[in-house]
Amino acid sequence: LPPEGSGTSPIASTQLSDADRSASGIQVPFEQWVPLLTDKQRTFATRPLRTCERLEGPAGTGKTLALLLKVVATLRSARAEGKPYHALFL
C-alpha cells in the first residue's frame, strides 16, 4: 500500500469518456465477426435461444464477444419475425 497522505490509491482506476468511445470509429458488421469465431463460439452465438445458458471459460477465451454476438443474432432474428426482444447484461 502507498504511504498515508501520498495521494495515490491502492486501486488503479481508468475512466473512459465519450471522446474515448467515439475516437475508435470501428464498426464491424455481424457477418464479418462470425467467420472469426471458434466452432464453439459460433455455435453458441448463432443457435436459437431456447433456454437459459451459462458460458464458461478462462479469461481471454471470447466469452464476452460470443455473448454480444448472440444478442445481436437474437435481436436480428426477432426483428425479422416481427417479435419484440430485449436484452439485459448484468
C-alpha positions, 0 to 999 in steps of 0.5 A: 500500500502507498504511504498515508497522505501520498495521494495515490490509491491502492486501486488503479482506476481508468475512466473512459469518456465519450471522446474515448468511445467515439475516437475508435470509429470501428464498426464491424458488421455481424457477418464479418465477426462470425467467420472469426469465431471458434466452432464453439463460439459460433455455435453458441452465438448463432443457435436459437435461444431456447433456454437459459445458458451459462458460458464458461471459460478462462479469461481471454477465451471470447466469452464476452464477444460470443455473448454480444454476438448472440444478442445481436443474432437474437435481436436480428432474428426477432426483428425479422419475425416481427417479435419484440426482444430485449436484452439485459447484461448484468 
